[in-house]
């Protein structure tokens, strides 16, 4: 990352803090403590399962909302406030601006997720559940959530380069939902035994990001070990897909008439 992109990233993170985006951490922490108290009183032997499921699902949902609805406004907000013109008048390329915005939102999501993970750990500790080696799977599941959010952020930024925030949000959410069920879509196409439908289903499967493999919340809640091969596979896939999307976003944004 260039110095110009780093400066944009830091400024984006500061804007998120000023906009009180990270204040949802307090709400999340209170919800987790309340859930821990409730589960500790009404459950027997399944307190870990319920709290981990609840906590990881909340981390994923809150992160998804932030990635979509902040991501789609990263470019639009700068154009509306006309601050983009002064930025681009400096020695900074449009691609560096996009990379900086992307990195800034990822930093915001990373800090947000880290604090929510601490709240989840506090809830587990509160109900008297000692930490064991199998809890590493929780951290791996959180890492997969971050990879998933990195892909969603890249998609939101890409759509925001040529459409309005509302349309960008709808397109990003549509890509996310399609990616979650991409494997099911491919299987459905194969079951129809119709070449056209099967071809479309296969194209969708390879075109949209495969979010199915990133969702390991259930396995983490049950304490199942997540293989290192899956960690490497998901990391490489997310890095490659996000890079391609960012390159496409840079190509589109570089040709956009901002007058």
C-alpha positions in Angstrom: 0.0 0.0 0.0 1.3 3.4 -0.9 1.7 6.3 1.5 -1.3 8.1 -0.2 -3.5 5.0 0.2 -2.4 4.7 3.9 -3.4 8.3 4.6 -6.8 7.8 3.0 -7.3 4.6 5.0 -6.4 6.3 8.3 -8.8 9.2 7.5 -11.6 6.7 6.6 -11.1 5.0 10.0 -11.2 8.3 11.8 -14.4 9.3 10.0 -16.0 6.0 11.1 -15.1 6.8 14.7 -16.5 10.3 14.5 -19.7 9.0 13.0 -20.0 6.8 16.1 -20.0 3.6 14.0 -18.1 1.8 16.7 -20.6 2.6 19.4 -22.6 -0.5 18.5 -19.9 -2.3 20.4 -21.4 -1.1 23.6 -24.8 -2.4 22.5 -23.3 -5.8 21.5 -21.4 -6.1 24.8 -24.6 -5.5 26.8 -26.5 -8.0 24.7 -23.9 -10.6 25.2 -23.8 -10.1 29.0 -27.6 -10.2 29.1 -27.6 -13.4 27.0 -25.0 -15.0 29.2 -27.1 -14.3 32.3 -30.2 -15.7 30.7 -28.5 -18.8 29.3 -26.7 -19.4 32.6 -30.1 -19.5 34.3 -32.2 -21.6 31.9 -29.8 -23.9 30.2 -28.0 -27.0 31.4 -25.0 -28.1 29.5 -25.7 -26.1 26.3 -24.6 -22.7 27.5 -21.5 -22.7 25.3 -23.4 -23.9 22.2 -26.0 -21.1 22.6 -23.7 -18.3 23.5 -21.1 -19.1 20.7 -23.9 -19.4 18.1 -25.5 -16.2 19.3 -22.2 -14.3 19.5 -20.7 -15.4 16.2 -24.0 -14.8 14.4 -24.3 -11.3 15.8 -20.7 -10.5 14.9 -21.4 -11.7 11.3 -24.7 -9.8 11.0 -23.4 -6.5 12.5 -20.2 -6.7 10.3 -22.3 -7.4 7.2 -24.5 -4.3 7.9 -21.5 -2.1 8.4 -19.7 -3.5 5.3 -22.7 -2.9 3.0 -24.1 0.4 4.2 -20.8 2.1 4.9 -19.1 0.6 1.9 -21.6 1.8 -0.6 -21.2 5.3 0.6 -17.4 5.5 0.6 -17.2 7.0 -2.9 -20.6 8.6 -3.0 -20.1 10.6 0.2 -16.8 12.0 -1.1 -18.5 13.1 -4.3 -21.5 14.6 -2.5 -19.3 16.6 -0.1 -17.0 17.5 -3.1 -14.0 16.5 -1.1 -13.0 14.0 -3.7 -12.0 16.8 -6.1 -9.5 18.3 -3.7 -8.1 14.9 -3.0 -7.6 13.9 -6.6 -6.0 17.3 -7.3 -3.1 16.1 -5.1 -0.6 13.5 -6.3 -2.9 10.6 -5.7 -4.3 8.2 -8.3 -7.9 7.1 -8.3 -6.8 3.5 -7.7 -4.9 4.6 -4.6 -7.9 6.4 -3.3 -10.1 3.3 -3.7 -7.5 1.1 -2.0 -7.2 3.5 0.9 -11.0 3.6 1.3 -11.1 -0.2 1.2 -8.3 -0.6 3.7 -9.9 2.1 6.0 -13.2 0.3 6.2 -11.5 -3.1 6.7 -9.6 -1.5 9.7 -12.9 -0.3 11.1 -14.4 -3.8 10.7 -11.3 -5.4 12.2 -11.5 -3.2 15.4 -15.3 -3.7 15.6 -14.9 -7.5 15.3 -12.1 -7.7 17.8 -14.1 -5.9 20.5 -17.2 -8.0 19.8 -15.0 -11.2 20.1 -13.8 -9.9 23.5 -17.4 -9.4 24.5 -18.2 -13.0 23.4 -15.2 -14.3 25.5 -16.4 -12.3 28.5 -19.9 -13.9 28.2 -18.4 -17.4 28.1 -16.2 -16.6 31.1 -19.2 -15.1 33.0 -21.2 -18.3 32.8 -18.3 -20.1 34.4 -17.1 -21.9 31.3 -13.3 -22.3 31.3 -11.4 -21.8 28.1 -10.1 -24.9 26.5 -8.0 -25.8 23.4 -11.1 -26.4 21.2 -12.0 -22.7 21.6 -9.4 -22.0 18.9 -12.2 -22.9 16.5 -14.1 -19.8 17.6 -11.2 -17.6 16.7 -10.9 -19.4 13.3 -14.6 -18.8 12.7 -14.2 -15.1 13.5 -11.3 -15.0 11.0 -13.5 -16.5 8.4 -16.2 -13.8 9.2 -13.5 -11.2 8.6 -12.6 -12.8 5.2 -16.3 -12.8 4.3 -16.6 -9.1 5.3 -13.5 -8.3 3.2 -15.3 -9.7 0.1 -18.5 -7.9 0.9 -16.7 -4.6 1.3 -14.9 -5.1 -2.0 -18.3 -5.8 -3.8 -19.9 -2.7 -2.1 -17.0 -0.5 -3.2 -17.2 -1.9 -6.7 -20.9 -1.2 -7.1 -20.5 2.3 -5.5 -18.2 3.3 -8.3 -21.0 3.5 -10.9 -24.3 3.4 -9.1 -26.3 5.1 -6.3 -25.9 4.0 -2.6 -29.4 2.4 -2.6 -28.8 0.4 -5.8 -25.3 -0.5 -4.7 -26.6 -1.9 -1.4 -29.3 -3.9 -3.2 -26.7 -5.3 -5.6 -24.3 -6.1 -2.9 -26.9 -7.9 -0.8 -28.1 -9.8 -3.9 -24.5 -11.0 -4.5 -24.2 -12.0 -0.9 -27.4 -14.0 -0.8 -26.6 -15.7 -4.1 -23.1 -16.5 -2.8 -24.5 -18.1 0.3 -26.6 -20.4 -1.7 -24.2 -20.8 -4.7 -23.6 -24.5 -4.0 -27.4 -25.1 -3.8 -27.9 -23.2 -7.1 -25.4 -25.4 -8.9 -27.0 -28.6 -7.6 -30.4 -27.4 -8.6 -29.1 -26.7 -12.1 -27.7 -30.2 -12.3 -31.0 -31.7 -11.1 -33.0 -30.0 -13.9 -31.1 -31.8 -16.6 -31.7 -28.8 -18.8 -28.5 -27.6 -20.5 -29.5 -23.9 -20.4 -30.4 -23.8 -16.7 -27.4 -26.0 -15.8 -25.1 -23.6 -17.7 -26.6 -20.5 -16.0 -26.3 -22.1 -12.6 -22.7 -23.1 -13.2 -21.9 -19.6 -14.4 -23.5 -18.1 -11.2 -21.6 -20.6 -9.1 -18.2 -19.5 -10.4 -19.1 -15.8 -10.8 -20.4 -14.9 -7.4 -18.3 -15.3 -4.3 -18.8 -18.7 -2.5 -19.7 -17.5 1.0 -20.8 -21.0 2.0 -17.3 -22.2 3.0 -16.8 -19.1 5.2 -19.7 -20.0 7.5 -18.3 -22.2 10.2 -20.3 -20.9 13.1 -22.0 -24.3 13.7 -18.8 -26.2 13.8 -17.2 -23.7 16.1 -20.2 -23.8 18.5 -19.8 -27.5 18.8 -16.1 -27.3 19.3 -15.1 -29.1 16.1 -11.6 -28.6 14.9 -11.4 -26.6 11.7 -8.6 -27.9 9.4 -5.7 -25.7 8.4 -6.3 -26.6 4.8 -9.6 -24.8 5.0 -8.0 -21.8 6.5 -5.4 -21.6 3.7 -8.1 -22.3 1.0 -10.4 -19.6 2.3 -7.6 -17.1 2.8 -6.3 -17.5 -0.8 -9.8 -17.5 -2.2 -10.8 -14.2 -0.4 -7.5 -12.5 -1.3 -7.8 -13.5 -5.0 -11.5 -12.6 -5.3 -11.1 -9.3 -3.5 -8.1 -8.3 -5.6 -10.0 -9.0 -8.8 -13.0 -7.0 -7.6 -10.8 -4.1 -6.6 -9.0 -4.1 -9.9 -12.4 -4.0 -11.6 -13.5 -1.1 -9.4 -10.3 0.8 -10.2 -10.9 0.3 -13.9 -14.5 1.5 -13.7 -13.7 4.5 -11.4 -10.7 5.6 -13.5 -13.0 6.0 -16.5 -15.8 7.7 -14.6 -16.5 11.3 -15.4 -16.7 13.1 -12.1 -17.6 16.5 -13.6 
